């Protein structure tokens, strides 16, 4: 079955053009955040492990933790965040229009999004790839056995393009079932509106963890794409992009140097390691270079800890997702996670 539709990027670009959405006239996001006294952070509408509400109704998760760290770095308080829930379709217009200051919503870094849509990705916080989940009752062991299957797919995402490419290359057909949110996808899949569901592999693990009988569903072995996920900001404001980028780098470097939420205050008094001292403000003037306070990195780490603390709390082996670090392990531990030096 051949489907003619705009690509994810073309569709978003069309929405932006039709709506007349343009970037704010000036580039002073850091000043705006300080003046407002809060960081406007765009997150998912709900995805276990990444952005979800706890039993008190507070937003929490892997992507949420980044914005809390950024608010800590800029405002000295990780709680000064306004959460804006966004779908795959409306996340980019919200960032372009200035409705949010930063998007931290499991978003793939691509050339088109970086260049054509006018965003700046500040780094990768999760290396992922697109996968598929289906019922074990189907009896299929490989994606190539899904010829003619119906597949739930989120609109406004790179998964639409990857899905079409994979089935075309392998000469098999599929029936797309478009949905907008992860929750809608979960319900559609559980209601058997589709035979399979495709999204980032981490998202599949999150979805399967919510099923009454997770073992009745299998995640297929094939990973069909590279999905480097990370936070992004508007182009044209290098000062704000630097703040957002180096806040992420702080969390990764903190893990490498053994700096945790528990020991950061003590280490901030000074150590024998000059890079730790520069990072935490007892030496040098990195904070001043960024237009931030001396203890900006300390406040970022104290928000929810270093990268490892955040990963293990929300995604790791003791959570319902039970994800391994894999590619997201530090470079020195066999992964590809790597942050630029603090100097």
Number of C-alpha atoms within 10 A of each C-alpha: 8 10 9 5 9 13 15 20 18 15 16 22 17 13 16 19 12 9 10 10 15 13 16 14 8 8 16 14 21 21 13 13 19 13 9 10 16 20 27 22 26 28 29 25 17 20 23 26 27 24 23 20 14 10 7 6 8 9 16 18 22 26 28 24 24 27 31 25 31 30 29 27 28 30 23 21 19 24 15 20 20 15 18 16 15 21 20 22 18 15 23 26 23 20 24 21 17 18 15 22 25 25 26 25 27 26 24 24 22 16 10 13 20 16 11 12 19 16 21 20 24 21 19 24 24 23 21 22 20 21 24 24 24 24 19 14 9 13 10 14 15 12 22 14 12 20 14 13 16 19 23 28 23 24 19 24 21 22 23 21 14 17 21 16 13 16 17 13 8 11 10 17 18 18 16 21 19 17 17 19 19 23 15 14 23 19 11 19 21 14 10 13 14 20 21 27 24 23 25 25 21 23 23 23 22 21 22 22 18 13 13 8 9 13 12 12 16 20 22 18 12 15 15 17 16 15 22 17 22 22 27 28 27 27 18 15 15 15 16 23 22 15 22 27 21 22 25 28 23 26 26 22 25 25 17 18 12 12 25 21 17 11 13 21 17 10 19 20 12 16 14 8 10 15 17 23 18 20 25 31 23 17 17 16 17 20 19 12 13 17 17 18 19 22 20 29 32 27 27 30 34 24 24 22 25 27 27 20 16 20 25 17 17 23 23 18 14 11 14 16 21 17 18 13 20 14 15 21 18 20 13 10 13 12 14 14 20 18 20 10 11 16 11
